[in-house]
Amino acid sequence: MRYLSVFEQDSEILKAIRDIHLKKWYDADVTYSKGVFWKGLEKPKQCSDLIPLHDFVTKDDSTLLKTYFDNSLTSVVFDPPFLFRSRVSKNSDKMCARFNYFKSYEDLLKMYQQSILAIHKKLLKGGVLAFKCQDMTDGKFYCTHNDIINFAMHNGFILKDILIKATKRKYQKDAKQQNCVAKSHSYWLIFKKQKFS
């Protein structure tokens, strides 16, 4: 089967990543949450989250990953929150009500960067990090996926692939002035662990 770059379901993306980059199923999901995109699929061998919602999910912080041995994993899925708000939204912000969010873009990047470093320690050389992210608009455009790529590539990873999940459903707040387009897609960034130079 030949996969194209744009998908409608995370489950299809996970299968494509497996077939192209892993050749076997996933070792760990370190931000499992409700496990929505694993529905209908085999779960990873190990699942963890900061606030576990299931008995089989281990309590662990993705910036530390103390429950995993160093250099022990061949693949990690990382799907952190992507929203931030420095103020209470004046609009009906359904996305922030539905998902966790950071207080600032700097807080978001700090958590992402610390998690990238922690995941790097846990992966074997050649191990794969599948990082789901979304760019954010809050009066202006934040190119989150580019900041993630730059940091990861300067800290022991190479970028192997980018897959896009497009959604037809968009939680959209009303805005008096639209300064950039509302984002209705997310990225799956596929990184491979390299040695530090």
Sequence and secondary structure as in RCSB ss.txt:
>XXXX:A:sequence
MRYLSVFEQDSEILKAIRDIHLKKWYDADVTYSKGVFWKGLEKPKQCSDLIPLHDFVTKDDSTLLKTYFDNSLTS
VVFDPPFLFRSRVSKNSDKMCARFNYFKSYEDLLKMYQQSILAIHKKLLKGGVLAFKCQDMTDGKFYCTHNDIIN
FAMHNGFILKDILIKATKRKYQKDAKQQNCVAKSHSYWLIFKKQKFS
>XXXX:A:secstr
    SEES HHHHHHHHIIIIISS  SEESS TT GGGTTS   SEEEESS  STTSEE  TTT TTS TT EEE
EEE    EE SS  SS  HHHHHS EESSHHHHHHHHHHHHHHHHHHEEEEEEEEEEE  EESSSEE HHHHHHH
HHHTTTEEEEEEEEEE S       SS  S    EEEEEEEEE    
